[in-house]
Amino acid sequence: MSVSIHLPPTLEESLRREVADLDQVATEAVLIDLYRQERITKHQLATALGLDRFQVNDVLTRHHVSEDLPTLTEIERQVEVVQAKLAR
């Protein structure tokens, strides 16, 4: 699949002089944004970028994207739910 971004010619020329691989940068930016919106998974992101899980973590770090780890309260609630289901 191919996606195009249409830019004014002068802007595209300027960006191509400044950015080594503008197409890759644009692709990465769109995919990172979709990941931030939780519209794609980390696995889908890695696959789309042709990276392994360690490389995709580096990309996310470079883009200042961190995983929201659950709080202790959230973990305790999840444990309670699992325990209640096991007790049935």
N, C-alpha and C positions, 0 to 999 in steps of 0.2 A: 504494500500500500504506500502511496505517496501523498504527502500533504505539502501544499505550497503556501508560502507567506509572501504576499505582494507588498513590496516596499517601493517608495519613490526611487527612481533610478539613482539620483545623486546620493541618497542615504545608503542604498545598497552598496554603491561604489566605495563610499567612505568606510562603511563597516567592513567590507571585504579587505580593505587595506589595513585595518586595525585588528581584525580578528582572524586568526590563522585558519580556522575551519568554521565559517559562519553557519553552514548547514548543520554541522554537528552540535554547535552551541545552541542553535534554535531548537533542534530536536530534543536535546537534553533539557532545555528550559521548559518546554511544553510537557514532557514526561514527568519532570520533577513537580511541576505544578499540579498535574493530575494525581500524583502520589500524595502530595500535601492535602488535596481535597478528598483523599481516600476513595478515588474513583478507579485506581489501579493498585494492585498489591506490589509489595517489594519484589516478589518473584517476577511479576509481569514487567516491572521497571527494569530489572536486571536483564531479562530476556530481550526486551525491546532495545536495550543499549548494548547487548552482546557482552555482558559482564557476568562475572561470578558474584556470589553473595558478599565476598570480601571487598571486591572492587566497587560494587554498588554502595556499600557502606562508606567508602572513601568519597564517592561522588556526593552522597547525601551530606557528609560532613563538610565538604567543600562548599555546598550550597546552604550551609547552616540549618539543615533539617535534622531534627532529633526526634527519636521515638518518644512518645509520651508513655512513660512507664506508669503502671497503676500505683496508686497510693496504697499505703498499708491498710487503710479502711476498705478500699475496693477489693484488695486481696482477701481480707478477712471475710468480707461479704460473699465472695466467690467460694471460699472454703465452706461457709455455712450452707450455701445452696447445694454444694456437692455432698456434704454430710447429710443433709436432709433427704436428698435423693437416694443415697446409699442406705439410709435407715428404713426406707419403705419396704 
